[in-house]
């Protein structure tokens, strides 16, 4: 079989961050103590790809693309409300892009509003209105337009609740694109042929009750999500952490899919530090990844494999300049097959400071059908107080050849200069040879500038 080759050559990638001066200048009309931060990043890129024959001999010609991506965010904290001082926070975070060249023929313009909300605080209570996101616990990650509220009592008990309309893709639908797992994906290939979704049929709601203290945290959360008026997710989450002593900590977290009454993810851990130079940890995990798919996805009824994993790690600081760490885990899959993964790492810091850090890691992974060995060597160097450099080299050795290749190599390097407190420049490049890329070369230059102040 002719080897498939992919040649990716990144000719130019640049990031430029500019800040609106007028918005960042201090406002001296009143001394209200509000903090304002304005950030603007513009990324310029130019790359060329030469892809290999695809399935059934389909060919993809070389593509040249020059995308420009703009990120803008504005946040203001401790603003005055008419009835209460320093009680309002505002955030706006948007992005937009334009692509030039062959690769952007079907997607010239794109963009979205990531966050846009106003938060009101009064004592231990808060209220947030607008576009926002919720993450962790039963919610995993969701973005919605709506309302959230919460508060904490003096003795550590707190409650949070949220609800609103799910943020739907607007410019993300491209010709020839179909949503993975959608029940209509095998029927339609042109998004314009599908009816526009009714936003009222896509909504989320949930909340979390928790207790938070210096030595013990616990919470229970619930999350429900609807798509096209039908159930997509209905989860119950639990998380806890306890410091039994200064040396021993226990914790865990889990999510249950209430529709199927099965555990989607559950993990527990114990951390023990008998000495200042020694850290021990054991961990157990049960996961059924398909339960995190929407109930409206056709893939959710076919992918039901679960697995269990257990193992631990150790970290021992032998002396000031050398730290050794290792980890080992065993997996048991639903068909009673076993897998394993493990690694050993040496961290060397020559000299009296951490200006130079050398890392060497050797790892081994075996799965149901294949496995590999890997080695990573890395160097971090602080050249001057404002200049840092890094170099990484990854080598993978497969048990069974993949597309005729039994090894992969990835090399990467960065150089960063913090010119000012508000300004930094970072240049990075990488080169890879894998079963999917005979040669993949990329480079990027980022210039970031952030400004802010107190009104």
Buried (B, 14 or more C-beta within 10 A) or exposed (E): EEEBBBBBBBEEBBBBBBBEEEBBEEEEEEEEEBBBBBBBBBBBBBBBBBBBEEEEEEEEEEBBBBBBBBBBBBBBBBBBEEEEEBBBBBBBBBBBBBBBBBBBEEBEEBBBBBBBBBBBBEEEBBBBBBBBBBEEBBBBEBBBBBBBBBBBEEEBEBBBBBBBBBBBEEEEBEEEBBBEBBEEBEEEEEBEEBEEEEEEEBBBBBBBBBBBEEEEBBBBBBBBBBBEEEBBBBBBBBBBBBBEEEBBBBBBBBBBBBBBEEBBBBBBBBBBBEEEEEBBBEBBBBBBEBBBBBBBBBEBEEBEEBBBBBBBBEBBBEEEBBBEBBBBBBBBBEEEEEBBBBBBBBBEBEEEEEBBBBBEBBBBBBBEEEBBBBEBBBBBBBEEEEBBBBBBBBBBEBBEEBEEBEBBEBBBBBBBBBEEEBBBBBBBBBBBBBBBBBBBBBBBBBBBBBBBBEB
